[in-house]
């Protein structure tokens, strides 16, 4: 038998606190929805309004708005108003990186 006390101690010290772990789990749950991923991917290239996203995805504006609310609550997207139109965009480069890294991972040759 071997002793792994030192390794276990290092791992324990590096573990996330329960609150942080719950936040991370919640974040990845948001990414776990096909429609929300389509919306995020559509915002990769350009900011878009609800109508444009709906047209692109073949969905009603109300269905898109529901998903945008979830994405906004998770701080994955931001928005800006221009007159009566609200444009949505990726919140920051972290969101772009998470999506790009996920895509790179699934595209790797195994």
C-alpha positions as CSV (number, residue, x, y, z in Angstrom):
1,X,0.0,0.0,0.0
2,X,1.2,3.5,-0.6
3,X,0.8,6.8,1.2
4,X,-1.1,9.6,-0.5
5,X,-1.7,11.9,2.5
6,X,0.4,14.7,0.9
7,X,-1.4,14.5,-2.4
8,X,-4.8,14.4,-0.7
9,X,-3.9,17.4,1.4
10,X,-2.8,19.4,-1.7
11,X,-6.1,18.5,-3.4
12,X,-8.2,19.4,-0.4
13,X,-6.4,22.8,-0.2
14,X,-7.2,23.5,-3.9
15,X,-10.9,22.4,-3.7
16,X,-13.6,25.0,-4.2
17,X,-15.7,26.1,-1.4
18,X,-19.3,24.7,-1.5
19,X,-20.7,28.1,-2.6
20,X,-18.2,28.4,-5.4
21,X,-18.8,24.8,-6.5
22,X,-22.6,25.5,-6.6
23,X,-22.0,28.6,-8.8
24,X,-19.8,26.6,-11.2
25,X,-22.4,23.8,-11.5
26,X,-25.1,26.4,-12.1
27,X,-23.0,28.1,-14.8
28,X,-22.4,24.8,-16.7
29,X,-26.1,23.9,-16.4
30,X,-26.9,27.1,-18.4
31,X,-24.5,25.8,-21.1
32,X,-26.4,22.5,-21.1
33,X,-29.3,23.7,-23.1
34,X,-29.3,23.4,-26.9
35,X,-31.3,26.6,-27.5
36,X,-29.1,28.6,-25.2
37,X,-25.9,27.3,-26.9
38,X,-27.4,28.2,-30.3
39,X,-28.1,31.7,-29.0
40,X,-24.6,32.1,-27.6
41,X,-23.0,30.8,-30.8
42,X,-25.1,33.3,-32.8
43,X,-23.8,36.1,-30.7
44,X,-20.2,35.0,-31.5
45,X,-20.1,37.1,-34.7
46,X,-22.4,40.0,-33.9
47,X,-24.8,41.5,-31.5
48,X,-28.3,40.7,-32.4
49,X,-31.9,41.7,-31.4
50,X,-34.5,39.2,-30.3
51,X,-36.2,39.3,-33.7
52,X,-33.0,38.5,-35.5
53,X,-32.1,35.6,-33.1
54,X,-35.7,34.3,-33.5
55,X,-35.5,34.4,-37.3
56,X,-32.1,32.7,-37.3
57,X,-33.2,29.9,-35.0
58,X,-36.7,29.6,-36.3
59,X,-38.2,30.4,-32.9
60,X,-40.7,32.9,-31.5
61,X,-39.5,36.1,-29.9
62,X,-41.1,35.1,-26.6
63,X,-39.2,31.7,-26.6
64,X,-35.9,33.6,-27.4
65,X,-36.6,36.2,-24.7
66,X,-37.1,33.4,-22.1
67,X,-33.7,32.0,-22.9
68,X,-32.0,35.4,-23.1
69,X,-33.3,36.1,-19.5
70,X,-31.5,32.9,-18.3
71,X,-28.3,33.8,-20.1
72,X,-28.4,37.4,-18.7
73,X,-29.0,36.1,-15.2
74,X,-25.9,33.9,-15.6
75,X,-23.9,37.0,-16.7
76,X,-23.1,35.3,-20.1
77,X,-24.7,38.1,-22.2
78,X,-25.2,41.8,-22.0
79,X,-27.5,44.1,-23.8
80,X,-27.9,47.7,-25.0
81,X,-30.9,49.6,-26.1
82,X,-31.1,51.6,-29.3
83,X,-34.5,53.3,-29.4
84,X,-37.1,50.5,-28.9
85,X,-34.7,47.8,-29.9
86,X,-32.5,45.8,-27.5
87,X,-29.4,44.3,-28.8
88,X,-27.7,41.3,-27.1
89,X,-24.0,40.4,-27.1
90,X,-21.6,38.1,-25.3
91,X,-20.8,39.5,-21.9
92,X,-17.0,39.2,-22.3
93,X,-14.2,37.2,-23.7
94,X,-14.5,34.6,-21.0
95,X,-17.8,33.5,-22.5
96,X,-16.2,33.3,-26.0
97,X,-13.2,31.3,-24.5
98,X,-15.4,28.8,-22.7
99,X,-17.4,28.1,-25.9
100,X,-14.3,28.0,-28.1
101,X,-12.5,25.6,-25.7
102,X,-15.5,23.3,-25.6
103,X,-15.7,23.3,-29.3
104,X,-11.9,22.6,-29.5
105,X,-12.3,19.7,-27.1
106,X,-15.1,18.0,-29.1
107,X,-13.2,18.6,-32.4
108,X,-10.0,17.0,-31.3
109,X,-8.9,13.8,-33.0
110,X,-9.0,11.0,-30.5
